[in-house]
Amino acid sequence: MASVPSQHPYVRAAVDPATVDLLPDPPVPGAPAGQWWPPQTVTPAWIDANATEFDILHLHFGLESFDSDEIAAGLAAARRAGRPVVYTVHDLDNPQLTDQAPYRAILHTLVPAADHLITLTDAAADEVRRRWNRECTVLPHPTVLTGEPDAPTGTHATDSPVTDAASPVRVGVHVRDLRPNIDALGAVRALAVVADLVGAEVDVVVLMNDRVRDTALAERVIATAGDRVRIERVGRLSDAAVERWIAQLDLFVLPYRHGTHSGWVELCWDLATPVAGTPVGSVGAQHPSDFLAIDLDRPETLVAAVDEARRRRSTNRRDDVQRRRHDRLAERETVRDAHTALYRDALQRVARAERWSA
């Protein structure tokens, strides 16, 4: 199978390596080794040259690298080759973009044309049905933990010990490289108010990449934080390092301006860390029992989320993590089986169509 991309953590989790052979991501001319975008797999030239090497084209991420006409040309190439196209609707709004119009044009081209549609939540499926009158197979986002999770350690990111239930509530947010859908400034403003209102009862840390898309914005974020919110500049963290950090938090803040689904929500669920997030897209529908809706313009909603996180702290978190791990591994097998069944159905439909046209 050709997947766009092939080595993304979601794809590795959702596709059964025992039943599906994934082609590697093709090298991108002029890009560093290992960079998969702009994804060559969706281009007519790659499809024409490699049509005998794959049975199905499954599209996930990175399509914003092209315009809608280029996507249409890739779909036409797959159709000429007799290769069904599966599209997982992860994003109805693209987190990498501010202006959504070009991306919506891609969706208007792709969603009606794909042979099969998948999405992660019933809420997103409802939106696809409303916009395009198409049905999606709803498959939950599988666990993407790198291995057996460490139990919460009871330490801050700075390794200071936490020994009792009266210790400060540990609140964290990772604004990454300040991509367009992250309201880093709004988050820090709200967190600073929370720090003023709650005082020593909360310990707030904001991680921000060393390399960001907007250095002026980064400076404003740091200035806004002052001495009330700790800003830590970090390099690109490994998946395992991110997991260790989240496991040490009592509350993870997700300050999205727009979006549809979130891998952060999945990781926090695996590690029994509640999420306080802005209610955009279908993010809150992924794990609603652990999602606390907030409004960054109303810091009191974040104060309420901190209070709820404090109430949820218990010595049973280790058990929660292990129980969820068991359930999530079983769920991952179900998701993989469903993908395999969908691929087989797509191939059978192509075979039937070829017999009828012969």
N, C-alpha and C positions, 0 to 999 in steps of 0.2 A: 504494500500500500504506500502511496505517496501522501504525506501529511504536511500541512503548512501551519506551523513548523513541525519538525520531527522530534526534536530533543527537548521540547518544553516540558517542565514537570507535570503539567496537567495531562499532556498527551501520553507520557510514560506511565502515568497512573491509570488512565482510562482504557488503554489498549493492552490486551492480553498478549504478552510476548510469546506465549505457547501456541497461539493460533494465528497471529498476525505478524508478518514480516514488514517492518518499517524501513523504507529507503532512507538513507541519511540525508540531512539537509545539504543541498548542492552548495558549493562555494560561490560566494558573491564576488563578481569581478571588482577589484579595487578595494575590497573590504578586508579587515583583519581576519585571520583564521578563526573559525568558530562563530563568526557573525552570520546569522541566517537571513537577515533582512537587508534589502528588499527580497522577499522570498522568490527565488527563481522557479520554484516548482509550479507556480501559477502562470508562468509566461508561456505563450504559444510555442516559442522556440524550444523550451525545455520539454514541454509535453510532446511535441512532434518528434523530438529526438529520443525520448525515453518511453514512448507509449507501450512498448513491449515489455517494459520492466515493472509495470505496476498494473493492478486491476481496478483500483478505486482511488479517487482523489478526495481527500478529506481536508477541508479548510477550517482553520481556527483563528489565528491571529496574524497581524502584520499586513493585512490587506490594504490598510491606509497608505501603504507605500505606492499604490497605484491609483489611477483614476477609474471611473466607472467603465469607460470605453476599453481600458486595458483589461479589466476584470472580465468584461463581456467577451473579449478576444480569447482569454484563457478558457472560459467556459465553452466557447465554440470549438476550440482545439480539443478539449476533452470529449465533447460530443462527437466530433469527427472520428476520434479514436475509439469510440464506443465505451468510454470509461465513465461510470456514474460518478456524480459529484455529491458528496455529503458536506453539509455546512453546519457547524455548531455555533449557534447564536450566543456567543459569550457577551458581546457588547452591542447593545442598541444605541448607546452613546459611547463614542470612543474616548477612553481616558487620556490618550496621547494628544488630543486635539482640542483647541478652543472653538474654532469654527467647525461646526458639525455638518455643514451643508455638503461638502465633498464626500464625507463618509456616508451620509444618508443616501446620496446618489448611488454609492456602491451597494448599499443594502437593497435599494429599489431594483438594482440589476440582479443581484445575487439571490436574494430570498425567493423571488418567484421562479427562478430558473433551476435551483438546486433540486436534485432528485430526492434527497432526504434532508430533513431539518431536525436538529437536536438542540435543546436548550437545557438550562440547569434548574429552573424553577417553574412552577405553575404560573406565577405572576408574569414571567417573561414570555411564556407560551401564550398567555392571554393577550399580551401586547402584540405579538407576532400575528395572532389570529385577527386582532382588530385592524392592524395596518395592512396586512396582505392576504387575509382570508386563507392562511395556510396553517396546517397543523404541525406541531413539533412533537417529537418523542422527548419526554422529560426524563433526564437522567441526572441525579444529583452529582455535584462536584465530588470526586473521590478524594480520600486523604492523600496529601502530598508530603507527609512527614518523611524525612530522609531515612529514618530507622526507628528502633524502639525508643519512644520518647523518654527523656529524663523527667523524673518527677519534679514538681516545683521545688526549688532549692531553698526558698526563704531568704534569698539575698537580692540586693539591688544590683543594677547593672555594674555598679562600682564595687560590688562584693562586700558591702557592709552588712553585718548580720541583722536578721529580723527574727525576734525570738518570741513575740507574743501577739495576741490579737489586737492589742492597743497600739501597735506600731503603725506608722503612717501608711496610708493606702498608696500603693505604688502604681502610678499612672504613666503610661508611655505612649508616644506617637512617633512614627517614622515618616518624615515628610520626603524622604528619598532625594531625588534630584530636582524637586520642585516642578514636577510635571503639571500640565495645565489643570487636571481635575482635582488637585490637592490644594485646599485652602489653608496653606501653612500659616499665613498671617492671621487669618481668622481664628485658627486653632490656638495659636500662641496668645492672642489677645484674651480669648475665653479662659485658657488655662491660667493666665496671670491673674484674672479676676478670681478664679477658683482658689488659687494660692493665697490671695489676700483674704478671702472669706473664710477659708478652712484652716489656713495657717499651717502649723506643724503637723496637722493630722493628714496631710497629703504630701507625697514626694513625687514631683513631676519631672520627667526627662523627655526631651525631644531630640531624636536622632535626625541628623541631616547629612547627606553625602558631602564629602570634600569637594567633589565636582558637581556643580549644579547648572541648570539651564539658564538661570537668571541671577547673576551675582548681586545686582542691586537689590533684588527681592530678598536674597539671603541676608544681606546687611540689615534690611528693615526688620526681618524676623528676629535677628539677634538683638537689635536695639529694643524691640518691643518686649522681648523676654526679660530684659534687665537682669536683676538678681533674684527674681521671683521664680523663674522657670529655667531650669538647666538645659542648655543646648550642648549637645555633643556632636562634633563633626567626625564622621567615620568614612572609611573607604567602603567599597562594595563588600557587604557581609556575605559570607557563605550561607547556604540554606541552614546548615546546622547551627551557625552562630545566631541567626535570626530566631530559630526555634528556642535556643537556650535563653535568649533575651525575653521573648514573649512568656516563657514558662516562669519567669521571675516577676512578672507583672500581676497586679490585681485587676487592672483595667487597661484595655487598649483603645485608644481614640482613633477613629477613622474619619478624617475631615474631608469628605468628598464633596466637590461642587456638582459633579455629574458622574454617572456611571451606571452599570447594570448589575454586574456580579463582582465579587472580590475574593481572591485567593487568601487575603489576610483573614477574612472571616472564617474560612475553612481551617486555617492553621490555628487560629485562636480557639475554635471549637475543639480541635484535637487536644489542645493543651489546657482546656478548661479555664480559659481566660475570657471573661465577658468583654463584649465590644460596645463602646459608646460611639455611635455613628450618626451622621446626617442621613435622613431617610430618603435617599435617592435611588432611582431604579428599583431593582429587585434585591438589593443587598440585604435588606432586613428580612427577606423571605427565605434566605439560605438556612439560617438557624435562629428563628425568631425568639426562642426561649432565652438565648444568650445575647440578644441584640437590644441595646438600650438606645432609643432614639433621642437625639439631642438637636438643639438649634444653636449654632455658634454665636448668633446675635442675641441669644438669651442664656448667658452663662449659668443662670440658676438651673437650667436643665442639665448641665454638666455637673453641677454640685449634687443634684439628685442622683445622677449616675454614679458619682463617687460614693455617696451614701449607700446606694444599692450594692456596689462592689464590696463595701465594708461589711454589709450584712451577709454577703455570700461567702466571705472568707471562712474557711473551716479546715479542720484537720483531715477532712474527707477528700480533699482535692486530689490527692494521690490516687484514691480509689476511682474518682471520676475520670481521671486521665486513663487509667488502665481499662476501665469499663468501656469508655469511648473507643479506645484503641481496638478492643475486640470487635465492637460493633462496626467500626469503620473498615476494618480489614475484610469483614464479611460483605459490607456494602460495596467495597471496591471490586470484589469478585462478581457481584451482581451487575455492576456497571460494565465491567469488562465483558461478561457474557452477553449483555444487551448490545454492546457495540459489535461483537462478533456476529450475533444473530442479524443485526441490521445490515452489516456488510454482505452476509450470505444472501439475504433477501434482495439486496441491490444487484448482486451478480446474477441471481436467478431471473430477475426481471429483464436484465440485459439479454440473457440467453434466450428467454421466451420471445423477446422482441426480435432478435435475430432470426429465430426459427419462423416467425410469422412473416418476416420480410423476404425470406429465402424463396 
